[in-house]
């Protein structure tokens, strides 16, 4: 009985850890979007409206 419980626990831990690793990898991917106002430094957007 204890062996079956340990096998179930092992399978659950394995699936949880693989999902955790996948989530960490997904959240670590950082797409850097360049600012459209990069060349126009010093402009305050509220004053343009």
C-alpha angles and dihedrals in degrees: 000000000000091000092057091048091050092049090051091048091049092051091047092049091048093052093045093049094048090050090047092051091048091050092049091050091048093050094045093059102101118188109202112212115199116233115253089219094055095118095043101063120178097033116132108212096213092061093057096063 
